[in-house]
Amino acid sequence: MATGLRPLHTAVFGTLNAVPALAGKVYSKVPEPAPYPFVTLGSISEFPDDSHGEQGLNSLVTIHVWSKAPTQGEAYDLFAAVDAALDRVALTVSGFTEVQIKHTQHQVIPDPDPDVVHINAQYRVHMTKE
């Protein structure tokens, strides 16, 4: 199986950072202390999906949105920017073709810190090795 972890992570990170509303707020590893609001790239899971002699991958990418604003609106707006940047867009992933990305679900998750709004979102990615 050909892994797409690094190139997929790079593509998602770069795509999100290219959005003006998200620029400088996207982290792979959050610095301490990080200024709110921010977005983190979470886990990436890969599953082989080969067909007709081609190596294919299905991946599940998790994105987290974090806010400490007095209302949930800031987190919702940040998530909307993430979704607009990723859902059904032409994502370029080095070494892969036929890259399709689609939003599959999101949820607002209660955080132990009552001041924090946390949104967890997942995107399914299908891609074929060049």
C-alpha positions in Angstrom: 0.0 0.0 0.0 1.2 3.5 -0.9 0.7 5.9 2.0 -0.6 9.3 1.4 -0.2 10.6 5.0 2.4 13.2 4.4 1.2 14.6 1.1 -2.4 14.7 2.3 -1.5 16.4 5.5 0.5 18.9 3.5 -2.3 19.6 1.1 -5.0 20.1 3.7 -2.7 22.3 5.9 -1.7 24.4 2.9 -5.3 24.7 1.6 -6.6 25.9 5.0 -3.7 28.4 5.5 -4.5 29.9 2.1 -7.9 31.0 3.3 -7.7 34.6 4.6 -10.0 33.9 7.6 -7.9 31.0 8.6 -4.3 32.2 7.8 -2.1 31.9 10.8 -4.7 30.1 12.8 -4.1 26.6 11.5 -1.8 24.3 13.5 -0.5 20.7 13.1 0.9 20.9 16.6 -0.5 23.7 18.8 2.0 26.0 20.4 1.5 26.7 24.1 -0.2 29.0 24.7 -2.0 29.3 21.4 -4.2 32.4 20.9 -7.9 31.6 20.3 -9.6 31.0 17.9 -7.6 28.3 16.0 -7.9 25.2 13.9 -5.9 22.0 14.4 -5.4 19.1 12.0 -6.2 15.9 13.9 -5.9 12.3 13.0 -5.7 10.9 9.5 -6.8 7.3 8.9 -6.0 5.4 5.7 -7.7 2.4 4.2 -6.6 0.7 0.9 -9.1 1.0 -1.9 -7.3 -0.6 -4.9 -9.1 -1.2 -8.2 -8.1 -2.6 -11.6 -4.4 -2.6 -10.8 -4.4 0.9 -9.4 -3.5 1.7 -5.8 -6.2 3.8 -4.2 -6.7 5.1 -0.7 -9.7 6.2 1.3 -8.7 8.5 4.1 -10.6 10.1 7.0 -9.2 13.5 8.0 -10.3 15.1 11.3 -10.2 18.8 11.8 -10.8 20.6 15.1 -12.0 24.2 15.6 -11.4 25.9 18.9 -12.8 29.2 20.2 -13.1 31.0 23.5 -15.6 33.7 22.3 -18.5 34.5 24.6 -20.9 32.8 22.0 -20.6 29.9 19.7 -20.8 32.1 16.6 -17.0 32.6 16.2 -16.5 28.8 16.2 -19.4 28.3 13.7 -17.9 31.0 11.4 -14.4 29.4 11.6 -15.9 26.0 10.8 -17.8 27.5 7.9 -14.5 28.8 6.5 -12.9 25.3 6.9 -15.8 23.6 5.2 -15.8 26.1 2.3 -12.1 25.4 1.8 -12.3 21.6 1.9 -15.7 20.2 1.0 -15.9 19.1 -2.6 -12.9 21.2 -3.8 -10.2 20.2 -6.2 -7.5 19.3 -3.7 -4.0 18.7 -5.1 -2.1 15.9 -3.3 1.4 15.3 -4.4 1.8 11.8 -6.0 -1.9 11.2 -6.3 -4.7 11.8 -8.9 -8.4 11.7 -8.8 -8.5 13.3 -5.4 -12.0 13.7 -4.0 -12.7 15.3 -0.6 -16.1 15.4 1.0 -17.4 16.6 4.4 -18.9 13.6 6.2 -19.9 14.9 9.6 -19.2 17.5 12.3 -20.3 18.0 15.9 -20.0 20.5 18.7 -18.2 18.7 21.6 -18.5 19.8 25.2 -15.1 20.8 26.5 -13.9 20.4 30.1 -13.2 24.1 30.0 -16.7 25.7 29.9 -15.3 28.8 28.1 -14.1 26.7 25.1 -16.2 25.8 22.1 -14.9 22.8 20.2 -16.1 21.6 16.8 -14.9 18.3 15.5 -15.3 17.7 11.7 -14.4 14.8 9.5 -13.7 14.7 5.8 -13.5 11.6 3.6 -10.8 11.7 0.9 -10.5 9.2 -2.0 -7.3 9.3 -4.1 -5.4 7.2 -6.6 -1.6 6.7 -6.6 0.0 8.2 -9.7 
